[in-house]
Amino acid sequence: MLLPKRGMPGHPGDVLVCSKNRIFAHAVEKRLNPGRWYPYKASIFELSTDSSNKVREILNVFGEQSLAEIFVNSLGTKIGYINYLNQKTFIFVHETEAGKLLHKIDVSKIFLDCFTSGIGWLPDGIGFFLL
């Protein structure tokens, strides 16, 4: 059904993340026959939690590279990731019902060519942290 999409080389990346009652994956549909390396960006899917094995594609990621990590808020209503556009680092945040882009935050001056080792939502479900 789905094949997980690994993060960038040297970074294990989270290909599955969970909220209170939802599961999300950065993956490629098997029918696309991605093999070891998939030349296109993977999508973010919601996986069923009722043992039906249903999947729902939420969004195609923005940016130029494969994702190293995805993160979701505790309610499962927002999902985010870090990616590059025109050699600048951005954090993208989408809502999970239709995949609508909520925020595109330029963090290139904060990161200065370094990767974050962790990112996630604060308990309020609004703000997030970078490590």
Beta strands, then each sheet from edge to edge (+ up, - down):
strand 1: 2-4
strand 2: 16-18
strand 3: 23-29
strand 4: 43-47
strand 5: 55-60
strand 6: 70-72
strand 7: 78-85
strand 8: 88-95
strand 9: 101-106
strand 10: 119-121
strand 11: 128-130
sheet 1: 1+ 3- 2+
sheet 2: 1+ 3- 4+ 5-
sheet 3: 6+ 7- 8+ 9-
sheet 4: 10+ 11-
end
